[in-house]
Each structure stands twice: as structure tokens, then as C-alpha cells.
Amino acid sequence: MLYPAGTPTQPEIIAIALSKLYLKPGDVFADIGCGSGSVSIQAAGMVKHIYAIDNRDEAIMAISANIKECGITNVSVLKGEAYCILSDLDINCAFLGGSKNIEDVLDLLMERVPGFVISAIRVETAALAINILKKNNKFRELLQVQISRGKELAGGTMFKPENPVFLIVGGKPC
């Protein structure tokens, strides 16, 4: 798999985030700030169609290569500012993995999308998202997810922690 700058969302985080959306086969899903496409690739088998959105050239190249490599055909890759692109899409659930223009994107999601999950690694981003959702009565749940992976150490196994991730659930289940 190709990865643009930044780190891809860990599979365990994706599993929890997607479980909070209660995805169904007829859903149309947006992966906002899609990066390498790890969320889109995992969701592809669960929904009717995915719009994978990112404004970075390297992300668009990475996700395009990764979905082709996986043989996935129900993902449309869209380059540009999420707020502008989302205005023209008919979606019913979303994963927001980027924080650029988060206020504008959240305003649009709260107005048009029944359910969404925001992934944040910065405390400030999580706090901003929570405050916006609470102010608009769209806040459902906050999770702080910390995973550790086993690693070989001196003939034994230790746990090496990954960075914690905040998942903020908004709207209602899709």
C-alpha cells in the first residue's frame, strides 16, 4: 500500500469508527481527508458507494493506487476542498479524518448527513469538534482509543503504545 505524508488510520480505529455508523449495504459514505484510503478500503465491502475526498495530490495518487490494487470499484476519488465537494454530494454517513476547515465541514455534515464520526489526534481538534456538535445538539459520543502492539524485547514480548485517537460521534446512526 502507498501512504502519503502523515500516518494512516490504524485498522482497529477504523473498525471502531465504522461500527459507530451502523453501515448498511445501501449507504453512500464519504471518507473526508481520505489519505491513503484505509477507511475507504475497509468500508467498501459494507456500503453501496464511497466518495473519497482529499485536497493533497500525494493522497489522491496513493488512494487511487491502493483501491486499484485491492480491486475496489465502488469508490470515487475526488480532489479538492471537502466543503465545496460535499455540497454537491448525496451522502448519508461520513468519516472525517482531516481537520482542515473543520468548522465549515462540520456545519455541512450537521445540516445534511444523519451520522458521522470525526477522528482527531490533537486535543484541540477534538475539543473544537465536541463544542461545535454540542452547541448544535448533534453530539452523541466521545471515545479515546489507545492501542498497544506486541513487540519483541530480549526474548520476550513488550507492548509498544500507539498514539491515542479521539473519535467523536455526531448526528444519529446512519
C-alpha positions as MATLAB code, in Angstrom:
seq = 'MLYPAGTPTQPEIIAIALSKLYLKPGDVFADIGCGSGSVSIQAAGMVKHIYAIDNRDEAIMAISANIKECGITNVSVLKGEAYCILSDLDINCAFLGGSKNIEDVLDLLMERVPGFVISAIRVETAALAINILKKNNKFRELLQVQISRGKELAGGTMFKPENPVFLIVGGKPC';
ca = [
       0.000    0.000    0.000;
       1.115    3.536   -0.693;
       0.931    6.117    2.108;
       1.042    9.903    1.724;
       2.634   12.101    4.395;
       1.055   11.519    7.793;
       0.013    8.242    9.277;
      -2.811    6.052    8.018;
      -5.683    5.371   10.386;
      -4.972    2.175   12.293;
      -7.230   -0.806   11.418;
      -8.546   -1.051   14.988;
      -9.543    2.626   14.958;
     -11.288    2.150   11.601;
     -13.216   -0.843   12.957;
     -14.481    1.139   15.948;
     -15.299    4.241   13.869;
     -17.239    2.273   11.246;
     -19.105    0.320   13.936;
     -20.418    3.628   15.324;
     -22.016    4.401   11.925;
     -24.012    1.160   11.662;
     -23.272    0.996    7.933;
     -25.752   -0.742    5.652;
     -25.399   -2.048    2.054;
     -27.428    0.851    0.588;
     -25.451    3.634    2.300;
     -23.467    6.276    0.432;
     -20.404    7.111    2.515;
     -17.903    9.975    2.426;
     -14.305    9.494    3.573;
     -13.188   13.085    4.156;
      -9.429   13.565    4.298;
      -9.066   10.053    2.879;
      -5.257    9.955    2.747;
      -4.130    6.503    1.615;
      -7.705    5.223    1.599;
      -7.510    2.810    4.520;
     -11.000    3.828    5.748;
     -12.492    3.706    2.237;
     -10.958    0.295    1.580;
     -12.393   -1.127    4.800;
     -15.840    0.407    4.222;
     -16.048   -0.568    0.531;
     -17.490   -4.001    1.238;
     -20.141   -2.579    3.584;
     -21.760    0.219    1.556;
     -23.150    0.955   -1.886;
     -20.732    3.754   -2.780;
     -17.910    5.815   -1.292;
     -16.691    9.298   -2.105;
     -13.065    9.552   -1.000;
     -12.080   13.211   -0.702;
      -8.679   14.822   -0.182;
      -7.031   18.019   -1.355;
      -3.449   16.670   -1.492;
      -2.001   15.336   -4.749;
       0.001   12.634   -2.940;
      -3.135   11.388   -1.162;
      -5.098   11.202   -4.417;
      -2.267    9.237   -6.041;
      -1.997    6.903   -3.027;
      -5.706    6.102   -2.670;
      -6.111    5.672   -6.431;
      -3.271    3.146   -6.489;
      -4.479    1.383   -3.339;
      -8.088    0.905   -4.437;
      -6.876   -0.328   -7.826;
      -4.515   -2.781   -6.125;
      -7.407   -4.051   -3.971;
      -9.765   -4.332   -6.968;
     -12.317   -1.976   -5.412;
     -14.775   -0.410   -7.862;
     -17.319    1.423   -5.688;
     -15.046    4.316   -4.649;
     -14.996    7.673   -6.428;
     -11.816    9.607   -5.645;
     -12.369   13.375   -5.564;
      -9.644   16.009   -5.232;
     -10.431   19.351   -3.650;
     -11.728   21.117   -0.575;
     -14.193   18.875    1.226;
     -16.648   21.663    1.980;
     -17.012   22.551   -1.700;
     -17.231   18.932   -2.866;
     -19.659   17.763   -0.165;
     -22.180   20.434   -1.130;
     -22.861   18.552   -4.368;
     -22.972   15.001   -2.976;
     -25.895   12.971   -1.668;
     -24.396   11.018    1.253;
     -25.902    9.622    4.416;
     -22.818    8.893    6.544;
     -19.243   10.108    6.773;
     -15.836    9.703    8.373;
     -13.892   12.919    8.870;
     -10.171   12.232    9.191;
      -8.795   15.672    8.389;
      -9.042   18.903   10.329;
      -8.663   21.499    7.584;
     -11.696   23.841    7.583;
     -13.312   21.569   10.173;
     -15.858   24.195   11.233;
     -17.231   24.557    7.686;
     -17.199   20.812    7.064;
     -18.994   20.102   10.349;
     -21.623   22.751    9.597;
     -22.367   20.988    6.320;
     -22.345   17.491    7.864;
     -24.669   18.535   10.687;
     -27.096   20.042    8.187;
     -27.105   17.243    5.591;
     -25.743   13.963    6.974;
     -27.543   11.817    9.552;
     -24.427   10.209   11.059;
     -20.700   10.850   11.068;
     -17.519   10.135   13.007;
     -14.633   12.544   13.435;
     -11.148   11.178   14.106;
      -8.749   13.533   15.862;
      -5.263   13.103   17.260;
      -4.920   16.634   18.586;
      -6.762   17.567   21.773;
      -7.585   20.981   20.304;
      -9.265   19.441   17.258;
     -11.304   17.096   19.449;
     -12.356   19.952   21.748;
     -13.356   22.134   18.804;
     -15.438   19.355   17.233;
     -17.133   18.489   20.542;
     -18.009   22.120   21.214;
     -19.473   22.595   17.739;
     -21.549   19.420   17.984;
     -22.797   20.167   21.497;
     -23.744   23.732   20.544;
     -25.867   22.295   17.705;
     -27.283   19.358   19.691;
     -25.536   16.850   17.388;
     -23.048   15.352   19.872;
     -23.566   11.624   20.507;
     -20.390   10.157   21.927;
     -16.690   10.690   22.608;
     -14.203    7.855   22.682;
     -10.496    7.995   23.396;
      -8.927    4.888   21.900;
      -5.463    3.716   22.885;
      -3.981    0.545   21.444;
      -0.637   -1.079   22.004;
       1.103   -3.634   19.818;
       3.242   -6.515   20.994;
       6.932   -6.124   20.146;
       9.859   -8.468   20.632;
      12.154   -7.470   23.507;
      15.035   -9.532   24.880;
      13.397  -12.857   24.053;
      10.024  -11.755   25.379;
       7.194   -9.524   24.372;
       6.529   -5.938   25.410;
       3.724   -3.611   24.471;
       4.544   -0.523   22.451;
       1.707    2.038   22.580;
       0.359    3.783   19.509;
      -0.712    7.415   19.781;
      -4.201    7.755   21.263;
      -7.038    8.784   18.953;
     -10.247   10.632   19.759;
     -13.390    9.502   17.963;
     -16.266   11.952   18.141;
     -19.627   10.583   17.009;
     -22.174   13.063   15.709;
     -25.702   13.067   14.361;
     -27.611    9.813   14.604;
     -26.799    6.310   13.329;
     -26.906    6.078    9.525;
];
